[in-house]
Amino acid sequence: MHVKVGDTVKVISGRDKGQIGEITKIFKHNSTVIVQDINLKTKHFKSREEGEPGQIMQ
């Protein structure tokens, strides 16, 4: 690949098209990269104890 960890890149397709971020991880076997703060998922957690509120994490 012609990019490396730490490079700043711009997303050119998909839901996050046009966003800019820094590469944090590279997968050479399928030519993909992980870009910081792009395509984050949210996960909802139930409260574990009574009276404690649930949480939404990214």
Z-matrix of the N, CA and C atoms (Angstrom, degrees):
N
C 1 1.452
C 2 1.530 1 109.53
N 3 1.296 2 115.29 1 154.77
C 4 1.457 3 120.23 2 -178.85
C 5 1.531 4 112.81 3 -97.55
N 6 1.327 5 117.79 4 11.11
C 7 1.466 6 122.09 5 175.60
C 8 1.519 7 108.80 6 -120.91
N 9 1.332 8 116.05 7 160.20
C 10 1.459 9 119.77 8 178.91
C 11 1.525 10 109.48 9 -140.39
N 12 1.325 11 116.07 10 167.19
C 13 1.460 12 121.81 11 -179.56
C 14 1.526 13 109.06 12 -59.02
N 15 1.325 14 115.59 13 133.27
C 16 1.461 15 120.90 14 -179.45
C 17 1.516 16 113.58 15 101.39
N 18 1.340 17 117.65 16 -15.76
C 19 1.464 18 120.80 17 178.00
C 20 1.527 19 110.01 18 -70.00
N 21 1.319 20 116.41 19 146.38
C 22 1.457 21 122.03 20 174.38
C 23 1.520 22 107.94 21 -94.50
N 24 1.339 23 115.67 22 128.37
C 25 1.463 24 120.84 23 -176.54
C 26 1.525 25 110.39 24 -129.81
N 27 1.338 26 115.53 25 161.53
C 28 1.459 27 122.82 26 176.52
C 29 1.518 28 108.06 27 -115.92
N 30 1.341 29 117.19 28 131.34
C 31 1.461 30 122.11 29 179.52
C 32 1.520 31 108.15 30 -73.73
N 33 1.353 32 116.96 31 130.22
C 34 1.465 33 120.14 32 -175.63
C 35 1.524 34 113.73 33 -107.90
N 36 1.343 35 117.92 34 -5.60
C 37 1.460 36 119.03 35 177.79
C 38 1.519 37 109.87 36 -153.22
N 39 1.331 38 115.64 37 161.83
C 40 1.457 39 121.05 38 177.48
C 41 1.515 40 112.66 39 95.29
N 42 1.319 41 114.70 40 -172.43
C 43 1.454 42 121.90 41 -176.38
C 44 1.529 43 112.52 42 -62.32
N 45 1.321 44 117.53 43 -31.95
C 46 1.461 45 122.38 44 -177.25
C 47 1.526 46 112.99 45 -98.18
N 48 1.321 47 117.62 46 24.23
C 49 1.464 48 122.56 47 -178.53
C 50 1.524 49 110.85 48 -55.85
N 51 1.339 50 115.59 49 133.60
C 52 1.451 51 121.57 50 177.72
C 53 1.518 52 114.74 51 93.99
N 54 1.331 53 117.92 52 -13.42
C 55 1.459 54 119.98 53 -179.94
C 56 1.521 55 110.75 54 -79.69
N 57 1.319 56 115.69 55 151.48
C 58 1.463 57 122.13 56 -178.19
C 59 1.521 58 108.80 57 -116.96
N 60 1.335 59 116.10 58 137.58
C 61 1.457 60 120.71 59 179.00
C 62 1.514 61 111.52 60 -157.53
N 63 1.325 62 115.09 61 175.87
C 64 1.462 63 122.08 62 -177.81
C 65 1.526 64 109.89 63 -103.81
N 66 1.329 65 117.07 64 137.70
C 67 1.462 66 122.03 65 179.93
C 68 1.524 67 109.18 66 -71.83
N 69 1.348 68 116.12 67 128.81
C 70 1.459 69 120.57 68 179.24
C 71 1.522 70 112.63 69 -110.03
N 72 1.337 71 117.88 70 -24.20
C 73 1.464 72 121.08 71 -178.92
C 74 1.521 73 109.46 72 -152.79
N 75 1.340 74 116.27 73 144.99
C 76 1.464 75 122.09 74 179.80
C 77 1.520 76 109.09 75 -123.88
N 78 1.346 77 116.57 76 133.42
C 79 1.461 78 123.13 77 174.83
C 80 1.524 79 107.32 78 -110.75
N 81 1.326 80 117.45 79 101.22
C 82 1.463 81 121.39 80 -176.29
C 83 1.521 82 112.66 81 -71.71
N 84 1.351 83 118.05 82 -29.21
C 85 1.463 84 120.23 83 -175.83
C 86 1.529 85 113.00 84 -66.07
N 87 1.335 86 118.37 85 -27.80
C 88 1.467 87 119.48 86 176.69
C 89 1.534 88 112.29 87 -126.44
N 90 1.332 89 117.07 88 15.58
C 91 1.473 90 123.77 89 174.76
C 92 1.528 91 113.34 90 54.02
N 93 1.324 92 116.72 91 48.77
C 94 1.458 93 121.18 92 175.92
C 95 1.523 94 109.33 93 -125.09
N 96 1.324 95 115.44 94 161.73
C 97 1.460 96 121.22 95 178.86
C 98 1.525 97 109.60 96 -134.04
N 99 1.324 98 115.71 97 158.11
C 100 1.459 99 122.37 98 172.63
C 101 1.524 100 106.52 99 -105.22
N 102 1.342 101 115.77 100 126.95
C 103 1.459 102 121.38 101 -178.82
C 104 1.528 103 108.12 102 -110.29
N 105 1.330 104 116.22 103 131.41
C 106 1.456 105 122.50 104 -176.62
C 107 1.527 106 111.17 105 -59.98
N 108 1.342 107 116.89 106 133.04
C 109 1.469 108 125.55 107 176.17
C 110 1.528 109 114.36 108 63.73
N 111 1.328 110 118.33 109 21.43
C 112 1.466 111 121.87 110 177.26
C 113 1.527 112 108.11 111 -118.27
N 114 1.334 113 116.82 112 138.66
C 115 1.459 114 123.67 113 176.67
C 116 1.527 115 112.14 114 59.14
N 117 1.327 116 116.89 115 45.94
C 118 1.456 117 121.15 116 178.09
C 119 1.519 118 110.06 117 -79.24
N 120 1.311 119 116.66 118 145.45
C 121 1.456 120 122.94 119 177.45
C 122 1.525 121 108.61 120 -105.97
N 123 1.328 122 117.18 121 150.31
C 124 1.456 123 120.62 122 175.37
C 125 1.516 124 109.07 123 -106.75
N 126 1.327 125 116.44 124 144.30
C 127 1.458 126 122.13 125 179.59
C 128 1.522 127 107.95 126 -129.57
N 129 1.328 128 116.14 127 132.65
C 130 1.455 129 122.25 128 -179.64
C 131 1.524 130 109.15 129 -96.83
N 132 1.334 131 116.87 130 131.96
C 133 1.455 132 122.58 131 178.78
C 134 1.522 133 109.21 132 -114.10
N 135 1.333 134 116.78 133 134.42
C 136 1.453 135 121.44 134 174.76
C 137 1.519 136 109.09 135 -74.99
N 138 1.332 137 115.60 136 157.82
C 139 1.459 138 118.79 137 175.69
C 140 1.524 139 108.96 138 -72.03
N 141 1.313 140 116.64 139 143.77
C 142 1.465 141 120.98 140 -178.57
C 143 1.518 142 111.50 141 -90.19
N 144 1.311 143 116.97 142 -32.81
C 145 1.454 144 121.27 143 -179.35
C 146 1.526 145 109.27 144 -119.70
N 147 1.301 146 115.79 145 154.63
C 148 1.450 147 120.16 146 179.51
C 149 1.528 148 109.41 147 -66.57
N 150 1.296 149 116.97 148 135.06
C 151 1.454 150 121.64 149 -179.25
C 152 1.522 151 113.50 150 91.15
N 153 1.310 152 117.61 151 -12.73
C 154 1.464 153 121.78 152 178.44
C 155 1.530 154 108.18 153 -92.08
N 156 1.335 155 118.12 154 130.90
C 157 1.469 156 118.83 155 -179.23
C 158 1.531 157 112.02 156 -74.66
N 159 1.318 158 116.39 157 157.90
C 160 1.457 159 121.31 158 174.50
C 161 1.522 160 109.84 159 -74.56
N 162 1.340 161 116.72 160 175.41
C 163 1.457 162 120.72 161 -177.48
C 164 1.517 163 110.56 162 -134.65
N 165 1.324 164 115.06 163 154.39
C 166 1.461 165 121.80 164 171.23
C 167 1.521 166 106.44 165 -119.90
N 168 1.341 167 116.80 166 118.65
C 169 1.465 168 121.92 167 -176.89
C 170 1.525 169 109.75 168 -114.37
N 171 1.333 170 116.00 169 152.52
C 172 1.466 171 121.29 170 173.50
C 173 1.493 172 109.19 171 -108.49
